[in-house]
Every structure is written in C-alpha cells, then in structure tokens.
C-alpha cells in the first residue's frame, strides 16, 4: 500500500503539545522509529504521548498522524517490541 500524502491544508490531530511543536518534530526530539524509502516518508513516535506520525524528510511539511494499524501497514520493516 502506498498511502496518500496529505495536503498542507489538512489539519493534524497531534497527541500533545510536545509533538505539536514543529521544532520537536523537525529537529529530532520526536523519535524516528522507521522509514519507507519507496514512499519517502519517516515514521515518528512522540516520546511523551506515544502518538505515531509519518512525515516527509525533506520539502513541505507532510505530517500525518497514524493509527497503530496504519503504521504497521505503511512501515512493515519496523520491528514492534510489544506493539506500536
């Protein structure tokens, strides 16, 4: 499944103020736990609330919150220790 990238006009349902902060997402404070080279997307997890996001590593912000099932499907190479 390739998954659609969201447009800039779509709001993101952030899990907490920490992961809502662009500086935390863009500069490594929200943990990168996987990537999908084919889709050119990163899988991120907030260390405070555990919310999962996909984001483009370059270019326009394409942050999208994911459910555990979506993350598992879009990033199958991630090894989940006790679930996403």
TITOR-462640 format. One line per 5 residues: their letters; for each residue x, y, z of N, C-alpha, C, O. Coordinates in nm, 3 decimals, always signed. Layout:
N
A) X/Y/Z/X/Y/Z/X/Y/Z/X/Y/Z  ...
// end
This chain:
84
XXXXX) +0.084/-0.118/+0.000/+0.000/+0.000/+0.000/+0.089/+0.124/+0.000/+0.182/+0.133/+0.080  +0.062/+0.216/-0.087/+0.145/+0.334/-0.099/+0.103/+0.443/-0.002/+0.189/+0.517/+0.045  -0.023/+0.458/+0.030/-0.067/+0.561/+0.124/-0.059/+0.698/+0.061/+0.035/+0.729/-0.012  -0.158/+0.779/+0.088/-0.162/+0.913/+0.030/-0.095/+1.013/+0.122/-0.109/+1.007/+0.244  -0.022/+1.105/+0.062/+0.034/+1.215/+0.140/-0.076/+1.318/+0.158/-0.154/+1.344/+0.066
XXXXX) -0.083/+1.376/+0.275/-0.186/+1.476/+0.299/-0.143/+1.609/+0.238/-0.025/+1.631/+0.213  -0.239/+1.694/+0.215/-0.208/+1.827/+0.165/-0.184/+1.919/+0.282/-0.221/+1.888/+0.395  -0.122/+2.033/+0.256/-0.089/+2.126/+0.363/-0.212/+2.184/+0.430/-0.202/+2.235/+0.542  -0.328/+2.178/+0.366/-0.448/+2.238/+0.424/-0.517/+2.146/+0.525/-0.604/+2.191/+0.600  -0.479/+2.019/+0.529/-0.542/+1.926/+0.623/-0.482/+1.942/+0.762/-0.359/+1.938/+0.777
XXXXX) -0.566/+1.959/+0.864/-0.512/+1.971/+1.000/-0.463/+1.837/+1.053/-0.513/+1.731/+1.013  -0.366/+1.842/+1.143/-0.312/+1.721/+1.205/-0.365/+1.714/+1.348/-0.363/+1.813/+1.420  -0.411/+1.598/+1.388/-0.460/+1.576/+1.524/-0.341/+1.532/+1.610/-0.317/+1.413/+1.628  -0.266/+1.631/+1.664/-0.148/+1.599/+1.743/-0.188/+1.543/+1.879/-0.292/+1.579/+1.935  -0.105/+1.452/+1.930/-0.133/+1.386/+2.056/-0.110/+1.473/+2.179/-0.178/+1.456/+2.280
XXXXX) -0.014/+1.567/+2.170/+0.016/+1.655/+2.283/+0.088/+1.779/+2.233/+0.124/+1.788/+2.115  +0.110/+1.873/+2.321/+0.178/+1.997/+2.283/+0.323/+1.971/+2.241/+0.377/+2.042/+2.156  +0.387/+1.871/+2.299/+0.527/+1.841/+2.267/+0.542/+1.802/+2.120/+0.628/+1.856/+2.050  +0.458/+1.710/+2.072/+0.471/+1.668/+1.933/+0.405/+1.766/+1.836/+0.429/+1.760/+1.716  +0.321/+1.857/+1.888/+0.264/+1.963/+1.804/+0.371/+2.065/+1.764/+0.360/+2.128/+1.659
XXXXX) +0.474/+2.080/+1.846/+0.579/+2.178/+1.824/+0.666/+2.138/+1.705/+0.731/+2.033/+1.707  +0.668/+2.221/+1.601/+0.747/+2.191/+1.481/+0.893/+2.166/+1.513/+0.955/+2.077/+1.454  +0.949/+2.242/+1.605/+1.091/+2.226/+1.640/+1.118/+2.085/+1.692/+1.222/+2.027/+1.660  +1.029/+2.031/+1.770/+1.048/+1.895/+1.823/+1.040/+1.790/+1.712/+1.119/+1.696/+1.711  +0.944/+1.806/+1.619/+0.931/+1.709/+1.510/+1.044/+1.720/+1.410/+1.097/+1.618/+1.365
XXXXX) +1.082/+1.841/+1.373/+1.178/+1.860/+1.265/+1.323/+1.843/+1.307/+1.409/+1.819/+1.222  +1.353/+1.856/+1.435/+1.493/+1.854/+1.477/+1.527/+1.739/+1.571/+1.615/+1.752/+1.656  +1.457/+1.627/+1.556/+1.497/+1.503/+1.620/+1.452/+1.480/+1.763/+1.497/+1.384/+1.825  +1.366/+1.565/+1.817/+1.320/+1.544/+1.954/+1.204/+1.446/+1.961/+1.179/+1.385/+2.065  +1.133/+1.430/+1.849/+1.032/+1.325/+1.834/+1.104/+1.210/+1.765/+1.163/+1.231/+1.658
XXXXX) +1.102/+1.093/+1.820/+1.187/+0.981/+1.781/+1.149/+0.921/+1.646/+1.034/+0.884/+1.623  +1.248/+0.911/+1.556/+1.226/+0.841/+1.430/+1.243/+0.693/+1.458/+1.349/+0.649/+1.503  +1.138/+0.615/+1.431/+1.145/+0.471/+1.459/+1.142/+0.387/+1.332/+1.153/+0.265/+1.339  +1.127/+0.452/+1.216/+1.127/+0.377/+1.091/+1.124/+0.469/+0.972/+1.111/+0.590/+0.984  +1.137/+0.407/+0.855/+1.130/+0.484/+0.730/+1.078/+0.394/+0.619/+1.084/+0.272/+0.628
XXXXX) +1.028/+0.457/+0.515/+0.983/+0.387/+0.397/+1.044/+0.460/+0.278/+0.992/+0.563/+0.235  +1.153/+0.408/+0.224/+1.226/+0.474/+0.117/+1.141/+0.488/-0.009/+1.150/+0.589/-0.079  +1.061/+0.388/-0.039/+0.976/+0.392/-0.158/+0.879/+0.510/-0.153/+0.859/+0.578/-0.253  +0.821/+0.533/-0.037/+0.724/+0.643/-0.020/+0.793/+0.772/+0.024/+0.728/+0.877/+0.032  +0.923/+0.765/+0.054/+0.999/+0.880/+0.101/+0.935/+0.944/+0.224/+0.914/+1.065/+0.230
XXXXX) +0.905/+0.859/+0.323/+0.842/+0.904/+0.447/+0.914/+0.844/+0.567/+0.973/+0.735/+0.559  +0.909/+0.917/+0.678/+0.965/+0.871/+0.805/+0.852/+0.838/+0.900/+0.745/+0.899/+0.895  +0.875/+0.742/+0.989/+0.780/+0.709/+1.094/+0.836/+0.766/+1.224/+0.948/+0.735/+1.264  +0.756/+0.849/+1.289/+0.795/+0.916/+1.413/+0.704/+0.874/+1.527/+0.586/+0.846/+1.507  +0.761/+0.872/+1.649/+0.681/+0.846/+1.770/+0.716/+0.952/+1.874/+0.833/+0.976/+1.903
XXXXX) +0.613/+1.013/+1.929/+0.634/+1.113/+2.033/+0.678/+1.042/+2.162/+0.611/+0.949/+2.206  +0.789/+1.086/+2.222/+0.836/+1.021/+2.344/+0.749/+1.054/+2.466/+0.760/+0.988/+2.569  +0.664/+1.154/+2.455/+0.579/+1.192/+2.569/+0.443/+1.125/+2.567/+0.399/+1.071/+2.669  +0.375/+1.128/+2.452/+0.239/+1.072/+2.447/+0.230/+0.943/+2.368/+0.127/+0.875/+2.374  +0.335/+0.907/+2.293/+0.337/+0.783/+2.215/+0.266/+0.790/+2.081/+0.256/+0.689/+2.012
XXXXX) +0.215/+0.908/+2.043/+0.146/+0.922/+1.914/+0.242/+0.891/+1.800/+0.361/+0.921/+1.808  +0.189/+0.832/+1.694/+0.267/+0.796/+1.576/+0.234/+0.891/+1.462/+0.118/+0.929/+1.442  +0.338/+0.928/+1.387/+0.321/+1.018/+1.273/+0.408/+0.971/+1.159/+0.511/+0.906/+1.180  +0.366/+1.004/+1.036/+0.457/+0.993/+0.924/+0.485/+1.135/+0.878/+0.400/+1.223/+0.887  +0.607/+1.155/+0.830/+0.648/+1.288/+0.787/+0.750/+1.275/+0.676/+0.830/+1.182/+0.674
XXXXX) +0.747/+1.370/+0.582/+0.845/+1.373/+0.475/+0.977/+1.426/+0.530/+0.977/+1.525/+0.603  +1.089/+1.362/+0.497/+1.218/+1.408/+0.550/+1.266/+1.538/+0.487/+1.350/+1.607/+0.544  +1.214/+1.571/+0.369/+1.253/+1.695/+0.302/+1.130/+1.757/+0.238/+1.027/+1.693/+0.224  +1.143/+1.882/+0.200/+1.034/+1.950/+0.131/+0.927/+1.999/+0.227/+0.952/+2.017/+0.346  +0.808/+2.020/+0.173/+0.697/+2.074/+0.251/+0.656/+1.977/+0.361/+0.666/+1.855/+0.345
XXXXX) +0.610/+2.032/+0.472/+0.563/+1.950/+0.583/+0.446/+1.864/+0.537/+0.350/+1.914/+0.479  +0.456/+1.735/+0.561/+0.351/+1.642/+0.523/+0.316/+1.554/+0.643/+0.285/+1.436/+0.626  +0.321/+1.611/+0.764/+0.296/+1.534/+0.884/+0.152/+1.480/+0.885/+0.057/+1.553/+0.857  +0.141/+1.352/+0.917/+0.009/+1.288/+0.928/+0.013/+1.193/+1.046/+0.103/+1.111/+1.058  -0.086/+1.204/+1.134/-0.094/+1.112/+1.248/-0.145/+0.978/+1.197/-0.233/+0.971/+1.112
XXXXX) -0.087/+0.871/+1.251/-0.122/+0.735/+1.210/-0.176/+0.656/+1.328/-0.136/+0.676/+1.442  -0.267/+0.565/+1.298/-0.306/+0.467/+1.398/-0.197/+0.360/+1.401/-0.111/+0.357/+1.313  -0.199/+0.275/+1.499/-0.102/+0.165/+1.507/-0.114/+0.074/+1.385/-0.013/+0.030/+1.331  -0.237/+0.047/+1.342/-0.258/-0.040/+1.226/-0.203/+0.024/+1.099/-0.141/-0.044/+1.018  -0.225/+0.156/+1.081/-0.172/+0.225/+0.964/-0.020/+0.224/+0.965/+0.043/+0.199/+0.862
XXXXX) +0.040/+0.250/+1.081/+0.186/+0.250/+1.091/+0.243/+0.112/+1.057/+0.343/+0.102/+0.987  +0.180/+0.008/+1.106/+0.224/-0.128/+1.080/+0.215/-0.162/+0.931/+0.302/-0.230/+0.877  +0.111/-0.113/+0.866/+0.092/-0.140/+0.724/+0.187/-0.057/+0.637/+0.243/-0.108/+0.540  +0.206/+0.070/+0.672/+0.288/+0.159/+0.590/+0.438/+0.143/+0.615/+0.519/+0.177/+0.528  +0.475/+0.091/+0.733/+0.616/+0.073/+0.769/+0.637/-0.070/+0.817/+0.667/-0.092/+0.935
XXXXX) +0.621/-0.169/+0.727/+0.627/-0.309/+0.768/+0.764/-0.353/+0.818/+0.773/-0.456/+0.886  +0.870/-0.279/+0.787/+1.003/-0.321/+0.830/+1.032/-0.285/+0.976/+1.133/-0.329/+1.031  +0.945/-0.206/+1.038/+0.967/-0.170/+1.178/+0.936/-0.290/+1.266/+0.830/-0.353/+1.254  +1.030/-0.322/+1.353/+1.008/-0.433/+1.446/+0.945/-0.378/+1.573/+1.010/-0.306/+1.649  +0.820/-0.411/+1.597/+0.748/-0.363/+1.715/+0.781/-0.457/+1.830/+0.759/-0.578/+1.820
XXXX) +0.831/-0.402/+1.940/+0.867/-0.487/+2.053/+0.744/-0.539/+2.125/+0.735/-0.660/+2.148  +0.650/-0.456/+2.161/+0.526/-0.504/+2.223/+0.409/-0.426/+2.164/+0.321/-0.379/+2.237  +0.410/-0.412/+2.032/+0.306/-0.340/+1.962/+0.350/-0.197/+1.939/+0.429/-0.144/+2.016  +0.298/-0.133/+1.834/+0.338/+0.004/+1.803/+0.289/+0.102/+1.906/+0.315/+0.222/+1.894
// end
